[in-house]
């Protein structure tokens, strides 16, 4: 008789994929959100929910949410 692995729910597969991606991005939530093609807010909410459900979620690195190094602001000199 064939033995079947227990089925995983879609939510479990999604959680595993998100957490794996976060690890590959070295806990950088901005990079993970981009890789997953979701908003940073969506990722933060999912991670908060996983933590509340008792799953281990890697801590964010200090200052990673600012993202100023990724999108520098260029100010044009006044041409008056």
C-alpha positions in Angstrom: 0.0 0.0 0.0 1.4 3.4 -0.9 2.1 5.9 1.8 1.2 9.5 1.3 2.8 12.5 2.9 0.3 14.6 4.9 -1.1 17.4 2.8 -0.2 20.9 3.5 -2.7 23.7 3.4 -2.2 26.6 1.0 -1.6 28.8 4.0 1.2 26.5 5.2 2.9 26.5 1.8 2.6 30.3 1.6 4.1 30.7 5.1 7.0 28.4 4.3 7.7 30.3 1.0 7.6 33.7 2.7 9.9 32.6 5.5 12.3 30.9 3.2 12.4 34.1 1.0 13.0 36.2 4.1 15.9 34.0 5.1 17.4 34.2 1.6 17.1 38.0 1.8 19.0 37.9 5.2 15.9 39.1 7.1 15.6 42.3 4.9 11.9 42.8 4.7 12.1 45.3 1.9 14.1 42.9 -0.4 11.8 40.0 0.6 8.7 42.0 -0.3 10.2 42.9 -3.7 11.2 39.3 -4.4 7.7 38.1 -3.4 6.1 40.9 -5.4 4.0 42.0 -2.4 3.8 45.3 -0.6 6.0 45.8 2.4 2.8 46.4 4.5 1.4 43.0 3.3 4.6 41.2 4.3 4.8 42.9 7.7 1.1 41.9 8.4 1.8 38.3 7.4 4.9 38.1 9.6 3.0 39.7 12.5 0.3 37.1 12.1 2.8 34.2 11.9 4.4 35.5 15.1 1.1 35.6 16.9 0.4 32.1 15.8 3.6 31.0 17.5 5.8 30.6 14.4 9.4 31.7 14.6 10.0 34.9 12.5 13.5 36.3 12.1 13.9 39.8 13.6 14.3 42.8 11.3 17.7 44.3 11.0 17.8 47.8 12.5 17.1 50.6 10.0 16.2 48.4 7.1 12.7 50.0 6.7 14.0 53.4 5.9 15.4 52.4 2.5 17.0 55.8 1.8 20.1 54.1 0.5 18.0 52.4 -2.2 16.2 55.5 -3.4 18.5 58.5 -2.9 16.8 61.9 -3.2 18.3 64.2 -5.9 17.5 67.9 -5.3 18.0 70.1 -8.3 19.6 73.5 -7.6 17.4 76.5 -7.9 17.7 77.9 -11.4 16.6 81.4 -10.6 
